Amino acid sequence: MDGMFGLVDEACVGDGLPGPLPGSDWVHASPGSVFLQTTDRLVLKARLRVEVWDARAEIDETYWRDRVCLSLDLPTARFMVDQSDAGWADGPRLSTPGPWQLRISRREKPAELPWEAAASDLVGACFLLQFWPAEPRPFGARTG
């Protein structure tokens, strides 16, 4: 699907595109994968940052206004990146398998680019994924 990419736990590769997360028109998720969509399906370059925290992550709510939080249960905690037509690539690794909280923040066509990106990078969207360990919860349980 154009304008979409996914992080898929290695144990869940081949499960296909999960259904949309209730209440979100840009996140599709399953217990072991999350797919993110840009509002402009023609965006060819998105910037992604993954942070792993020991406890609930901090967030600048004025900059990252478009946010979704959910629970994941990761069998290996090793991700592959599904780049749609560009194929698969190795992705981030978390410290331990099991339950994790994830906050996904999206900023489209930002005037101020985070992480020292330059406007000449032609970045059409920025995504911030913040993981922290969680107590076991049902998949998709909403958090703050």
C-alpha positions as CSV (number, residue, x, y, z in Angstrom):
1,M,0.0,0.0,0.0
2,D,1.4,3.4,-1.0
3,G,2.5,5.7,1.9
4,M,2.7,2.8,4.4
5,F,5.5,0.9,6.1
6,G,5.5,-1.6,8.9
7,L,7.6,-2.9,11.8
8,V,7.0,-6.7,12.1
9,D,8.3,-9.0,14.9
10,E,10.4,-11.7,13.1
11,A,8.0,-14.3,14.5
12,C,5.1,-12.6,12.7
13,V,6.6,-12.1,9.3
14,G,4.1,-13.4,6.7
15,D,1.0,-12.6,8.7
16,G,0.0,-9.9,6.3
17,L,-1.4,-6.4,6.9
18,P,-3.2,-6.2,10.2
19,G,-6.5,-4.5,10.6
20,P,-6.8,-0.8,11.4
21,L,-6.4,0.2,15.1
22,P,-9.8,1.2,16.4
23,G,-10.0,5.0,16.5
24,S,-7.1,5.6,14.1
25,D,-7.0,6.1,10.4
26,W,-3.2,5.8,10.1
27,V,-2.2,2.9,12.2
28,H,-2.8,-0.8,11.5
29,A,-1.7,-3.1,14.3
30,S,-1.6,-6.7,15.6
31,P,0.0,-8.0,18.7
32,G,3.3,-8.4,16.9
33,S,3.3,-5.7,14.2
34,V,2.5,-2.1,13.5
35,F,2.0,-0.5,10.1
36,L,2.1,3.3,9.7
37,Q,0.6,5.4,7.0
38,T,1.3,8.9,5.9
39,T,-1.6,11.2,5.0
40,D,-0.1,11.9,1.6
41,R,0.2,8.5,0.0
42,L,2.8,9.9,-2.4
43,V,5.4,10.5,0.4
44,L,8.5,8.7,-0.7
45,K,10.7,9.7,2.2
46,A,9.8,9.5,5.9
47,R,12.0,10.0,8.9
48,L,11.7,7.4,11.7
49,R,13.1,7.5,15.2
50,V,12.8,4.6,17.6
51,E,13.4,5.2,21.4
52,V,13.4,2.6,24.1
53,W,12.7,3.8,27.6
54,D,12.8,2.1,31.0
55,A,9.4,3.6,32.0
56,R,6.6,5.6,30.4
57,A,8.2,7.8,27.7
58,E,8.1,11.6,27.8
59,I,6.6,13.5,24.8
60,D,6.5,17.0,23.6
61,E,2.7,17.2,23.0
62,T,2.9,20.6,21.3
63,Y,5.2,19.2,18.5
64,W,3.8,15.7,18.3
65,R,0.0,16.3,18.2
66,D,-0.9,13.2,16.2
67,R,-0.4,10.3,18.6
68,V,-1.6,6.8,19.2
69,C,-0.7,4.5,22.2
70,L,-1.1,0.7,22.2
71,S,0.1,-2.5,23.8
72,L,2.1,-5.1,21.9
73,D,3.2,-8.6,22.8
74,L,6.4,-9.3,20.9
75,P,7.6,-13.0,20.6
76,T,11.2,-12.1,19.7
77,A,11.4,-8.3,20.1
78,R,13.4,-8.3,16.8
79,F,11.8,-6.3,14.1
80,M,11.9,-6.5,10.3
81,V,10.8,-3.4,8.3
82,D,8.3,-4.0,5.6
83,Q,8.9,-1.2,3.1
84,S,6.0,-2.2,0.8
85,D,7.3,-2.3,-2.8
86,A,10.9,-1.7,-1.6
87,G,11.0,-5.1,0.2
88,W,12.2,-6.0,3.7
89,A,15.0,-4.7,5.8
90,D,16.4,-5.4,9.3
91,G,14.8,-3.2,11.9
92,P,15.2,-2.2,15.5
93,R,15.8,-4.7,18.3
94,L,14.3,-4.4,21.8
95,S,16.0,-5.8,24.9
96,T,13.5,-8.6,25.7
97,P,10.5,-10.3,24.2
98,G,7.1,-10.0,25.8
99,P,4.7,-7.1,26.5
100,W,5.6,-3.6,25.5
101,Q,3.8,-0.2,25.4
102,L,4.2,1.8,22.3
103,R,3.5,5.4,21.6
104,I,3.5,6.3,17.9
105,S,3.7,10.0,17.0
106,R,3.4,11.4,13.5
107,R,4.1,14.8,12.1
108,E,3.4,15.4,8.4
109,K,5.3,17.9,6.3
110,P,6.9,19.5,9.3
111,A,8.2,23.0,9.0
112,E,10.7,22.2,11.7
113,L,12.3,18.8,11.2
114,P,13.4,16.9,14.3
115,W,16.7,15.0,14.7
116,E,18.8,17.5,12.7
117,A,17.2,16.7,9.4
118,A,17.5,19.4,6.8
119,A,14.7,20.7,4.6
120,S,16.8,19.6,1.7
121,D,16.3,16.0,2.9
122,L,12.8,16.2,1.3
123,V,11.3,14.5,4.3
124,G,7.5,14.3,3.9
125,A,6.7,12.8,7.3
126,C,8.3,12.1,10.6
127,F,7.4,9.3,13.0
128,L,8.5,8.8,16.6
129,L,8.1,5.4,18.1
130,Q,8.6,5.2,21.9
131,F,8.7,1.8,23.5
132,W,8.7,0.9,27.2
133,P,8.2,-2.4,29.1
134,A,4.6,-3.1,30.1
135,E,2.6,-5.4,32.2
136,P,0.8,-8.0,30.1
137,R,-2.5,-6.5,28.7
138,P,-4.9,-7.5,25.9
139,F,-3.6,-6.5,22.5
140,G,-4.6,-2.9,21.5
141,A,-5.5,-1.8,25.0
142,R,-5.3,2.0,24.9
143,T,-2.9,3.7,27.2
144,G,-2.3,7.4,28.0
